[in-house]
Amino acid sequence: MGCDGGTIPKRHELVKGPKKVEKVDKNAELAAKWKYCALSQEKLRRPIVSCELGRLYNKDAIIEYLLDKSAERPNAEAVTHIRGIKDIKELNLTDNPEWEGERRNTKGDRYEDIHCGMFICPVVGLEMNGKHRFCYLQTCGCVFSDRALKEIKTEICHKCGDPFKDEDIVVLNGTKEEVQKLKEKMEEKRVKAKTKKSKKSKAVETVSAPPESKEDAQSPPIDVAGRKSQQNGNESSQSAVAGPSGASSSTKVSKSLAASATKRSIQDMEEKSEAFKSLFTTHSSAKRSKDQTSNWVTHTPYHF
């Protein structure tokens, strides 16, 4: 068989069997979910946000995506459900005192714990490294472990004291089934929001539209048209007779009539008292007789 040099081949070298399925390293998968941004694949750093499906992102990466959605990104499918800044929530995380970051093993002379998390649960103290289930509240953004929420049942946040409901709890980096449930919940919530907006818009339109009076509704349009035609006929006849000069004179007359209608003498006002009317020169007490009036040389404001 051509085994020169005394080599003895083994069976797996001669017979080709089925290829083994490559298994994903669990530690690497957990690190990718809990320590790296789901969009930019960069390390998570504050401020950290989460969507309604429980994925973790860097806030600056989400803002860049919202500003330019046409740019090519490696994991753009993970953020297609995010329409705006209102679809994400900034997380209120609790730092892990044992986390040293990149300084913990610079020399490489000690054991490096891969499962050490950057954040912990403020109630139980569990590390947020993927081994334990963690949730966040959509009302305030505080993050707790699932064990803390089950052991200490309350309707008030353990960290900030804001009230919340069971519907406000979102699981972080959940399983496929949990993500599917969160997706259905998100779609139902958006449909309800759309219906509320449509109802509000209809209510605003009904309020803004002025109600028609009964007299306006019952008044026949024929009389209005007849009056308009009569007015138009009179105006056209006047303009035909008067011409351009007549038009100018009619405008002057209308202005003088309007001025006379607006100006009223104080002495003609019945609601004013006599004491008030006597303050003005148009009152009878202010007028002088011909003997009392001065000539044109010594003219005063009281000369009539």
Rosetta silent file (secondary structure, phi, psi, omega in degrees, C-alpha in Angstrom):
SEQUENCE: MGCDGGTIPKRHELVKGPKKVEKVDKNAELAAKWKYCALSQEKLRRPIVSCELGRLYNKDAIIEYLLDKSAERPNAEAVTHIRGIKDIKELNLTDNPEWEGERRNTKGDRYEDIHCGMFICPVVGLEMNGKHRFCYLQTCGCVFSDRALKEIKTEICHKCGDPFKDEDIVVLNGTKEEVQKLKEKMEEKRVKAKTKKSKKSKAVETVSAPPESKEDAQSPPIDVAGRKSQQNGNESSQSAVAGPSGASSSTKVSKSLAASATKRSIQDMEEKSEAFKSLFTTHSSAKRSKDQTSNWVTHTPYHF
SCORE:     score description
SCORE:     0.000 S_00000001
   1 L     0.000   16.627  177.066    0.000    0.000    0.000 S_00000001
   2 L    76.056   33.098 -178.506    2.974    2.248   -0.415 S_00000001
   3 L   -90.870   67.057 -179.631    3.976    2.329    3.225 S_00000001
   4 H   -72.930  143.434  179.439    7.569    3.168    2.584 S_00000001
   5 H    84.599    9.996  176.295    9.721    3.762    5.605 S_00000001
   6 H    79.391   16.181  178.035    7.712    1.453    7.865 S_00000001
   7 L   -78.509  138.874  179.417    4.712    3.805    8.336 S_00000001
   8 L  -116.552  108.755 -179.926    1.431    2.121    9.205 S_00000001
   9 L   -71.379  150.444  177.100   -1.660    4.208    8.295 S_00000001
  10 L   -95.765  169.302 -173.806   -4.674    4.203   10.552 S_00000001
  11 H   -65.786  -41.669 -176.080   -8.268    3.682    9.527 S_00000001
  12 H   -69.426  -16.405  176.434   -9.393    7.326    9.906 S_00000001
  13 H   -82.761  -22.914 -177.845   -6.588    8.365    7.586 S_00000001
  14 H  -100.940  -34.821 -177.433   -7.762    6.067    4.802 S_00000001
  15 L  -105.083  126.510  179.313  -11.562    6.085    5.247 S_00000001
  16 L   -90.553  115.495  179.121  -13.424    9.411    5.107 S_00000001
  17 L  -100.468 -177.437  178.723  -16.317    9.459    7.569 S_00000001
  18 L   -65.540  143.827 -179.340  -18.963   12.124    8.304 S_00000001
  19 L   -74.600  143.468  179.026  -17.663   15.461    9.510 S_00000001
  20 L   -76.096  140.081  178.752  -18.173   16.348   13.127 S_00000001
  21 L   -72.676  128.656 -179.487  -20.530   19.204   13.858 S_00000001
  22 L   -74.845  125.526 -179.342  -18.637   22.173   15.209 S_00000001
  23 L   -95.296  139.588  178.926  -19.894   23.115   18.656 S_00000001
  24 L   -79.859  134.713  177.905  -19.956   26.698   19.808 S_00000001
  25 L   -66.855  123.227 -177.216  -17.954   27.386   22.920 S_00000001
  26 H   -63.800  -39.039 -179.687  -20.431   28.268   25.657 S_00000001
  27 H   -63.912  -41.042  178.909  -18.006   30.596   27.396 S_00000001
  28 H   -67.576  -36.578  179.313  -17.394   32.527   24.191 S_00000001
  29 H   -66.866  -42.416  178.368  -21.130   32.719   23.492 S_00000001
  30 H   -65.185  -40.547  179.616  -21.873   34.057   26.962 S_00000001
  31 H   -64.854  -36.694 -179.857  -19.073   36.607   26.708 S_00000001
  32 H   -67.293  -32.488 -178.181  -20.374   37.793   23.335 S_00000001
  33 H   -81.836  -40.812 -169.615  -23.873   38.375   24.759 S_00000001
  34 H  -101.388  -10.826 -177.694  -23.068   39.893   28.140 S_00000001
  35 L  -121.123   -7.065 -176.781  -19.801   41.761   27.528 S_00000001
  36 E  -129.207  150.841  179.213  -20.122   43.044   23.953 S_00000001
  37 L   -68.515  137.460 -178.457  -22.580   45.290   22.139 S_00000001
  38 L   -72.429  -15.985 -179.391  -25.086   43.373   20.002 S_00000001
  39 L  -100.750  -55.838 -174.891  -24.774   45.938   17.174 S_00000001
  40 L   -91.048  -10.254 -178.144  -21.168   47.150   17.004 S_00000001
  41 L    60.804   23.872  173.753  -19.537   44.064   18.632 S_00000001
  42 L   -97.234  164.306 -179.460  -17.493   46.408   20.824 S_00000001
  43 E   -65.162  141.002  179.866  -17.076   46.044   24.572 S_00000001
  44 L   -67.190  134.466  176.933  -19.989   47.324   26.588 S_00000001
  45 L  -146.118  150.452 -178.294  -19.358   50.667   28.259 S_00000001
  46 L   -65.148  143.921   -2.461  -21.626   53.149   29.943 S_00000001
  47 L   -79.358  137.023 -179.574  -24.190   54.326   28.994 S_00000001
  48 E  -106.928  135.105 -179.286  -25.645   50.890   28.226 S_00000001
  49 E  -123.867  165.980  177.907  -29.156   50.541   26.822 S_00000001
  50 E  -140.262  150.682  179.418  -31.505   47.668   26.076 S_00000001
  51 L   -94.370 -174.641 -179.361  -34.375   47.178   23.641 S_00000001
  52 L   -74.586  -10.267  176.197  -37.767   45.592   24.202 S_00000001
  53 L   -96.137   -1.735  175.156  -36.298   42.191   23.259 S_00000001
  54 L    87.382   19.264  177.742  -33.676   42.315   26.038 S_00000001
  55 L   -91.169  151.142 -176.708  -30.503   42.819   23.973 S_00000001
  56 E  -100.347  136.580 -179.356  -27.623   44.932   25.258 S_00000001
  57 E  -140.277  157.651  164.930  -26.178   47.836   23.255 S_00000001
  58 E   -81.695  135.882 -175.222  -23.870   50.790   23.621 S_00000001
  59 H   -63.674  -37.725 -179.912  -25.964   53.937   23.456 S_00000001
  60 H   -65.445  -33.077  177.852  -23.606   55.707   21.051 S_00000001
  61 H   -66.914  -38.933  178.584  -23.851   52.762   18.615 S_00000001
  62 H   -67.273  -40.274  179.811  -27.662   52.975   18.622 S_00000001
  63 H   -65.067  -41.014  177.212  -27.580   56.736   18.058 S_00000001
  64 H   -63.021  -37.873  178.435  -25.210   56.309   15.102 S_00000001
  65 H   -66.259  -41.758 -179.074  -27.542   53.678   13.650 S_00000001
  66 H   -68.641  -31.782  178.503  -30.602   55.914   14.010 S_00000001
  67 H   -72.962  -33.370 -178.455  -28.798   58.841   12.381 S_00000001
  68 L  -141.679   90.880 -179.668  -27.683   56.793    9.369 S_00000001
  69 L   -80.907  -13.277 -178.136  -29.641   53.581    8.792 S_00000001
  70 L   -80.229  -16.172 -178.656  -28.317   53.167    5.257 S_00000001
  71 L   -68.946  148.107 -179.459  -24.751   52.396    6.391 S_00000001
  72 L   -80.864  131.330  179.657  -23.632   48.761    6.293 S_00000001
  73 L  -134.219  151.960 -175.614  -23.208   47.117    9.699 S_00000001
  74 L   -65.431  -39.334 -176.274  -22.329   43.528   10.650 S_00000001
  75 L  -120.818   52.811  179.837  -25.406   42.892   12.840 S_00000001
  76 H   -69.190  -22.336  179.620  -28.012   45.256   11.386 S_00000001
  77 H   -67.404  -23.371 -177.171  -30.684   42.538   11.715 S_00000001
  78 H   -76.539  -10.218 -176.083  -30.498   42.800   15.502 S_00000001
  79 H  -126.448   17.247 -179.668  -31.791   46.401   15.495 S_00000001
  80 L   -66.503  -25.928 -178.899  -34.436   46.395   12.727 S_00000001
  81 L   -81.977   -7.778 -179.769  -37.198   46.632   15.355 S_00000001
  82 L   -89.487  112.948 -178.168  -35.722   49.845   16.839 S_00000001
  83 L   -95.854  -29.734 -178.381  -37.477   52.803   15.185 S_00000001
  84 L  -159.274 -175.815 -177.384  -36.352   55.607   17.454 S_00000001
  85 H   -69.003  -18.285  179.389  -34.780   56.553   20.756 S_00000001
  86 H   -75.919  -16.010 -178.958  -38.076   55.791   22.550 S_00000001
  87 H   -83.875   -0.600  177.784  -37.735   52.080   21.722 S_00000001
  88 L  -121.781  162.700 -179.248  -34.684   51.710   23.987 S_00000001
  89 E  -135.869  127.911  177.480  -34.174   52.174   27.720 S_00000001
  90 E   -73.198  131.643 -173.835  -30.981   53.223   29.484 S_00000001
  91 L   -88.917  139.870  175.298  -30.087   50.671   32.151 S_00000001
  92 E   -99.876   92.684 -172.514  -29.351   51.551   35.762 S_00000001
  93 L   -97.438  155.550  178.017  -26.631   48.986   36.516 S_00000001
  94 E  -108.622  122.504 -176.853  -24.783   48.204   39.747 S_00000001
  95 E   -68.288  147.874  176.253  -20.988   47.891   39.428 S_00000001
  96 L   -89.011  119.238 -178.297  -19.204   44.767   40.602 S_00000001
  97 L   -65.317  -22.282 -179.621  -16.540   45.713   43.213 S_00000001
  98 L   -85.367   -7.966 -178.919  -14.412   42.688   42.218 S_00000001
  99 L   -79.131  121.910 -179.564  -14.274   43.724   38.563 S_00000001
 100 L  -106.244   -5.782  179.204  -10.862   45.190   37.740 S_00000001
 101 H    74.104 -143.228 -177.668  -11.295   45.490   33.994 S_00000001
 102 H   -77.624  -10.158 -178.571   -8.274   45.166   31.742 S_00000001
 103 H   -83.124   -8.688 -170.992   -5.842   45.846   34.605 S_00000001
 104 L   -70.294  -29.461 -176.231   -6.526   42.582   36.396 S_00000001
 105 L  -141.769   57.507  179.836   -4.092   40.402   34.376 S_00000001
 106 L   -72.667  -34.351 -179.527   -1.664   42.662   32.538 S_00000001
 107 L   -84.232  -24.432 -178.100    1.363   40.500   33.382 S_00000001
 108 L    76.819   24.520 -177.538   -0.341   37.159   32.777 S_00000001
 109 L  -106.688   14.605  177.224    1.042   35.667   36.001 S_00000001
 110 L  -146.444  168.016 -175.568   -2.262   34.842   37.683 S_00000001
 111 L   -71.139  134.737  179.345   -5.519   33.097   37.016 S_00000001
 112 L  -107.337  117.791 -179.434   -8.048   35.059   34.954 S_00000001
 113 L   -83.186  110.455 -178.587  -11.673   34.379   35.791 S_00000001
 114 L   -70.585  -31.078 -174.465  -13.587   34.534   32.514 S_00000001
 115 L   -84.792    4.869  178.117  -16.970   34.379   34.247 S_00000001
 116 L   -73.346  124.898 -176.027  -16.387   37.489   36.353 S_00000001
 117 L   -95.786  155.900  178.972  -19.072   40.028   35.416 S_00000001
 118 L   -75.158  -26.324 -174.753  -18.853   43.798   35.277 S_00000001
 119 E  -129.472  158.560 -179.444  -22.188   44.230   37.063 S_00000001
 120 E  -133.730  168.436  174.687  -24.059   42.486   39.858 S_00000001
 121 L   -79.493  128.488 -177.656  -27.565   42.304   41.254 S_00000001
 122 L   -71.867  -12.446 -177.634  -27.968   44.969   43.992 S_00000001
 123 L   -97.677  -53.268 -175.362  -30.278   42.719   46.055 S_00000001
 124 L   -94.805  -31.003 -178.687  -28.765   39.207   45.938 S_00000001
 125 L    93.474   10.947  178.466  -25.242   40.014   44.716 S_00000001
 126 L   -72.864  143.944 -179.996  -25.191   37.600   41.761 S_00000001
 127 E   -79.857  142.700 -179.909  -22.840   38.488   38.931 S_00000001
 128 L   -90.199   78.594 -175.892  -24.342   39.363   35.570 S_00000001
 129 L  -122.240    5.434  179.377  -22.232   36.942   33.519 S_00000001
 130 L   102.093  -15.900  179.038  -24.864   34.816   31.745 S_00000001
 131 L   -78.155  -24.165 -178.684  -25.088   31.988   34.298 S_00000001
 132 L  -121.935  148.482  179.333  -28.056   33.594   36.031 S_00000001
 133 L   -75.595  134.940  177.696  -31.160   35.169   34.558 S_00000001
 134 E  -125.462  149.971 -179.762  -31.338   38.941   34.768 S_00000001
 135 E  -134.597  160.888  173.007  -34.233   41.325   34.074 S_00000001
 136 E  -133.536  155.849 -177.655  -34.739   45.053   33.833 S_00000001
 137 E   -98.213  129.389 -179.147  -37.757   47.262   34.485 S_00000001
 138 L   -71.075  -18.123 -178.862  -39.072   49.363   31.604 S_00000001
 139 L   -74.953  -46.204 -174.957  -40.328   52.041   34.007 S_00000001
 140 L  -119.254  -18.850  179.628  -36.982   53.007   35.606 S_00000001
 141 L    87.294    5.789  179.217  -34.334   50.862   33.853 S_00000001
 142 E   -72.956  145.275 -175.195  -33.009   49.204   37.040 S_00000001
 143 E  -112.195  131.814  178.452  -31.505   45.719   36.576 S_00000001
 144 E  -137.239  162.187  173.384  -32.075   42.808   38.978 S_00000001
 145 E   -80.281  154.626  179.849  -31.614   39.075   38.949 S_00000001
 146 H   -65.317  -30.707  178.733  -34.644   36.883   38.413 S_00000001
 147 H   -64.965  -39.780 -179.367  -33.992   35.245   41.775 S_00000001
 148 H   -65.558  -39.808 -179.785  -34.298   38.589   43.587 S_00000001
 149 H   -70.123  -29.812  179.324  -37.647   39.357   41.949 S_00000001
 150 H   -79.994  -39.657 -177.360  -38.992   35.893   42.841 S_00000001
 151 H   -73.778  -40.960 -179.407  -37.746   35.796   46.430 S_00000001
 152 L  -112.328   90.631 -178.172  -38.758   39.353   47.310 S_00000001
 153 L   -81.124  122.195 -179.214  -42.119   39.914   45.649 S_00000001
 154 L  -155.417  161.722  177.530  -43.029   43.588   45.551 S_00000001
 155 L  -105.274   10.707  179.383  -44.594   46.166   43.275 S_00000001
 156 E  -123.135  139.763 -178.964  -41.928   48.801   44.047 S_00000001
 157 L   -61.727  137.059 -179.443  -38.404   48.871   42.621 S_00000001
 158 L   -69.926  -23.703 -172.454  -35.775   47.686   45.124 S_00000001
 159 L   -99.502  -48.545 -175.273  -33.272   50.323   44.018 S_00000001
 160 L  -109.296  -16.748  177.297  -35.116   53.558   43.188 S_00000001
 161 L    87.867    7.004  178.405  -38.587   52.939   44.662 S_00000001
 162 L   -76.865  141.995  178.287  -40.617   53.508   41.495 S_00000001
 163 E   -72.465  151.187  178.241  -43.782   51.365   41.120 S_00000001
 164 L  -150.760  165.641  177.189  -43.913   48.740   38.383 S_00000001
 165 L  -117.990  171.332  178.347  -46.082   45.896   37.106 S_00000001
 166 H   -65.020  -26.069  179.321  -45.302   42.390   35.902 S_00000001
 167 H   -70.965  -19.640 -177.868  -45.742   43.599   32.324 S_00000001
 168 H   -84.544   -3.541 -177.971  -42.806   45.999   32.762 S_00000001
 169 E   -87.054  127.199  179.272  -40.283   43.189   33.413 S_00000001
 170 E  -123.107  129.145 -179.439  -38.058   42.331   30.409 S_00000001
 171 E   -79.579  133.637  178.502  -35.612   39.391   30.453 S_00000001
 172 L   -87.565  129.948  177.564  -32.070   40.241   29.323 S_00000001
 173 L    49.478   53.523 -178.849  -30.529   37.932   26.693 S_00000001
 174 L   -78.670 -179.231  178.725  -33.295   35.357   27.032 S_00000001
 175 L   -74.892  176.519 -179.543  -33.822   32.131   25.111 S_00000001
 176 H   -61.859  -39.955  179.014  -35.457   31.938   21.682 S_00000001
 177 H   -65.322  -42.496  179.186  -38.852   31.222   23.229 S_00000001
 178 H   -66.140  -38.595  177.945  -38.559   34.174   25.617 S_00000001
 179 H   -65.189  -37.911  178.636  -37.465   36.474   22.784 S_00000001
 180 H   -65.101  -40.064  177.258  -40.457   35.333   20.707 S_00000001
 181 H   -64.919  -41.584  178.599  -42.834   36.149   23.574 S_00000001
 182 H   -64.762  -34.807  178.851  -41.234   39.561   24.026 S_00000001
 183 H   -66.282  -45.270  177.333  -41.600   40.201   20.289 S_00000001
 184 H   -61.688  -41.026  178.494  -45.332   39.391   20.357 S_00000001
 185 H   -62.825  -40.937  179.448  -45.740   41.606   23.429 S_00000001
 186 H   -63.892  -43.573 -179.793  -43.914   44.460   21.656 S_00000001
 187 H   -64.684  -41.747  177.467  -46.141   44.195   18.558 S_00000001
 188 H   -62.538  -40.183  179.999  -49.325   44.220   20.670 S_00000001
 189 H   -64.601  -39.186 -179.611  -48.097   47.279   22.548 S_00000001
 190 H   -70.653  -35.834  177.330  -47.379   49.147   19.319 S_00000001
 191 H   -64.793  -41.599  178.361  -50.813   48.286   17.887 S_00000001
 192 H   -63.779  -39.674  179.402  -52.488   49.650   21.036 S_00000001
 193 H   -64.193  -38.539  178.599  -50.424   52.844   20.799 S_00000001
 194 H   -64.838  -43.102  179.233  -51.530   53.335   17.172 S_00000001
 195 H   -63.559  -38.831  178.185  -55.207   52.913   18.058 S_00000001
 196 H   -63.783  -41.901  179.989  -54.870   55.438   20.900 S_00000001
 197 H   -64.087  -41.654  179.865  -53.260   57.971   18.563 S_00000001
 198 H   -64.529  -40.093  177.932  -56.018   57.541   15.965 S_00000001
 199 H   -64.499  -40.888  179.573  -58.718   58.046   18.633 S_00000001
 200 H   -64.580  -42.901  179.885  -56.993   61.179   19.921 S_00000001
 201 H   -62.839  -40.389  177.584  -56.675   62.648   16.432 S_00000001
 202 H   -64.211  -40.836  179.374  -60.386   62.015   15.764 S_00000001
 203 H   -64.543  -39.413  178.996  -61.335   63.665   19.064 S_00000001
 204 H   -65.405  -39.468  178.758  -59.203   66.721   18.240 S_00000001
 205 H   -64.388  -41.021  179.205  -60.840   67.038   14.823 S_00000001
 206 H   -66.945  -36.587  179.638  -64.345   66.927   16.302 S_00000001
 207 H   -71.283  -41.212 -177.831  -63.447   69.566   18.905 S_00000001
 208 H   -70.186  -28.585 -179.609  -61.770   71.893   16.389 S_00000001
 209 L   -72.265  122.643 -178.414  -64.727   71.736   13.926 S_00000001
 210 L   -72.100  138.785  179.344  -67.220   74.563   14.881 S_00000001
 211 L   -71.524  136.024  179.851  -70.834   73.384   15.421 S_00000001
 212 L   -80.053  132.458  178.619  -73.285   74.651   12.810 S_00000001
 213 L   -73.268  159.293 -177.828  -76.228   76.624   14.184 S_00000001
 214 H   -68.930  -36.265 -179.473  -79.771   75.542   13.383 S_00000001
 215 H   -64.209  -40.937  178.555  -80.610   78.830   11.670 S_00000001
 216 H   -65.769  -36.838 -178.746  -77.617   78.486    9.323 S_00000001
 217 H   -70.949  -34.608 -176.623  -78.569   74.912    8.568 S_00000001
 218 H   -86.355  -17.918 -177.327  -82.232   75.792    7.889 S_00000001
 219 L   -67.897  128.324 -177.534  -81.603   78.972    5.872 S_00000001
 220 L   -72.513  142.936 -179.251  -82.194   78.266    2.170 S_00000001
 221 H   -73.492  -13.416 -176.178  -79.254   78.944   -0.142 S_00000001
 222 H   -69.261  -41.887 -179.165  -81.590   80.535   -2.759 S_00000001
 223 H   -63.008  -41.616  179.988  -82.134   83.705   -0.710 S_00000001
 224 H   -61.717  -45.203  179.765  -78.417   84.118   -0.164 S_00000001
 225 H   -63.587  -39.094  179.193  -77.722   83.728   -3.866 S_00000001
 226 H   -64.630  -42.691  178.162  -80.510   86.205   -4.673 S_00000001
 227 H   -62.828  -43.025  179.811  -79.136   88.796   -2.270 S_00000001
 228 H   -62.855  -40.934 -179.606  -75.661   88.370   -3.651 S_00000001
 229 H   -65.976  -39.193  178.230  -76.922   88.759   -7.208 S_00000001
 230 H   -64.622  -43.373  179.086  -78.850   91.931   -6.251 S_00000001
 231 H   -62.631  -42.936  179.803  -75.811   93.402   -4.533 S_00000001
 232 H   -64.090  -38.834  178.907  -73.620   92.575   -7.507 S_00000001
 233 H   -64.794  -42.926  179.063  -76.171   94.123   -9.878 S_00000001
 234 H   -63.897  -42.529  179.667  -76.351   97.359   -7.840 S_00000001
 235 H   -64.610  -41.529 -179.086  -72.582   97.608   -7.636 S_00000001
 236 H   -66.169  -37.378  179.541  -72.177   96.993  -11.354 S_00000001
 237 H   -67.857  -41.078  178.886  -74.830   99.618  -12.194 S_00000001
 238 H   -64.185  -43.877 -179.734  -73.213  102.188   -9.927 S_00000001
 239 H   -66.064  -34.021 -179.946  -69.769  101.521  -11.368 S_00000001
 240 H   -69.320  -37.194 -178.457  -71.155  101.736  -14.937 S_00000001
 241 H   -77.869  -45.510 -173.186  -72.790  105.133  -14.302 S_00000001
 242 H   -76.964  -38.836 -176.966  -70.122  106.697  -12.166 S_00000001
 243 H    78.686 -162.111 -178.125  -67.024  105.439  -13.941 S_00000001
 244 H   -66.746  -38.988  179.621  -63.572  105.805  -12.381 S_00000001
 245 H   -66.482  -39.291  177.957  -64.282  109.209  -10.824 S_00000001
 246 H   -63.484  -36.361  179.410  -67.508  107.890   -9.323 S_00000001
 247 H   -64.221  -42.473 -179.469  -65.654  104.963   -7.824 S_00000001
 248 H   -66.919  -40.012  179.522  -63.156  107.252   -6.101 S_00000001
 249 H   -66.682  -37.745  178.731  -65.922  109.515   -4.774 S_00000001
 250 H   -65.082  -37.616  177.372  -67.875  106.527   -3.473 S_00000001
 251 H   -65.210  -40.061  179.203  -64.803  105.297   -1.599 S_00000001
 252 H   -64.178  -42.652  179.497  -64.303  108.745   -0.040 S_00000001
 253 H   -62.607  -42.158  179.752  -67.940  108.884    1.032 S_00000001
 254 H   -64.197  -38.448  178.030  -67.750  105.433    2.553 S_00000001
 255 H   -65.809  -42.256  179.910  -64.599  106.401    4.478 S_00000001
 256 H   -64.996  -40.675  177.381  -66.220  109.594    5.800 S_00000001
 257 H   -63.024  -40.651  178.681  -69.332  107.693    6.853 S_00000001
 258 H   -65.385  -39.600  179.452  -67.199  105.108    8.630 S_00000001
 259 H   -66.108  -41.853  179.307  -65.214  107.847   10.406 S_00000001
 260 H   -66.883  -33.025  179.391  -68.403  109.638   11.489 S_00000001
 261 H   -70.165  -36.092 -178.723  -69.869  106.378   12.716 S_00000001
 262 H   -77.041  -36.900 -178.371  -66.799  105.596   14.797 S_00000001
 263 L   -84.460  128.484  177.733  -66.391  109.169   16.220 S_00000001
 264 L  -129.935  142.674  177.340  -68.999  110.160   18.767 S_00000001
 265 L   -73.996  141.591 -179.851  -69.252  113.346   20.796 S_00000001
 266 H   -66.993  -30.694 -179.133  -68.747  112.911   24.505 S_00000001
 267 H   -68.979  -21.460  179.980  -71.665  115.214   25.174 S_00000001
 268 H   -86.431   -8.948 -178.939  -73.986  112.795   23.321 S_00000001
 269 L   -77.799  116.900 -177.798  -73.027  109.837   25.508 S_00000001
 270 L   -74.936  -26.706 -176.667  -75.859  109.220   27.913 S_00000001
 271 L   -75.641  -14.295  178.975  -73.895  106.855   30.154 S_00000001
 272 L   -86.154  146.672 -179.870  -71.408  109.641   31.073 S_00000001
 273 L   -82.031  164.583  179.785  -72.168  111.980   33.979 S_00000001
 274 H   -67.494  -34.800  178.207  -72.427  115.751   33.729 S_00000001
 275 H   -62.692  -39.651  178.663  -69.340  116.206   35.912 S_00000001
 276 H   -69.408  -38.978 -178.461  -67.321  114.139   33.479 S_00000001
 277 H   -69.888  -29.483 -178.369  -68.723  116.006   30.438 S_00000001
 278 L   -70.418  -11.168  178.787  -67.918  119.426   32.002 S_00000001
 279 L   -73.569  -16.657 -174.672  -64.198  118.575   31.831 S_00000001
 280 L  -103.601  156.124 -177.478  -64.206  119.027   28.047 S_00000001
 281 L   -72.571  -14.988  179.103  -64.408  122.246   26.000 S_00000001
 282 L   -78.797   -5.203  179.907  -67.445  120.978   24.103 S_00000001
 283 L   -73.600  153.382 -177.678  -69.580  121.380   27.239 S_00000001
 284 L   -64.436  -30.951 -179.810  -72.051  124.305   27.378 S_00000001
 285 L   -69.946  -24.368 -178.781  -70.360  125.766   30.466 S_00000001
 286 L   -83.374  -18.629 -179.602  -67.065  126.098   28.577 S_00000001
 287 L   -79.447  141.603 -178.099  -68.586  128.103   25.718 S_00000001
 288 L  -110.823  158.796  177.159  -68.527  131.924   26.026 S_00000001
 289 L   -77.726  174.107 -179.243  -70.814  134.563   24.694 S_00000001
 290 L   -65.231  -30.882  178.828  -69.812  137.010   21.965 S_00000001
 291 L   -69.463  -33.576 -177.331  -69.039  139.696   24.557 S_00000001
 292 L   -82.426  -16.217 -177.110  -66.672  137.395   26.400 S_00000001
 293 L   -75.107  145.898  178.125  -64.805  136.215   23.341 S_00000001
 294 L   -89.485  162.886  179.366  -61.505  137.831   22.508 S_00000001
 295 L   -79.377 -174.057 -172.797  -60.535  139.155   19.096 S_00000001
 296 L   -71.318  -19.125 -179.159  -58.171  137.452   16.722 S_00000001
 297 L   -73.746  -44.377  179.935  -55.087  139.117   18.236 S_00000001
 298 L  -101.312   53.023 -178.127  -55.624  137.596   21.700 S_00000001
 299 L   -71.499  131.950  178.165  -56.857  134.269   20.378 S_00000001
 300 L  -123.666  168.281  176.811  -57.099  131.551   22.974 S_00000001
 301 L   -60.813  -17.487 -179.242  -58.222  127.915   22.831 S_00000001
 302 L   -92.601    9.018  179.609  -61.588  129.120   24.194 S_00000001
 303 L   -82.599  120.499 -177.770  -62.228  131.396   21.211 S_00000001
 304 L  -117.112    0.000    0.000  -65.264  130.100   19.234 S_00000001
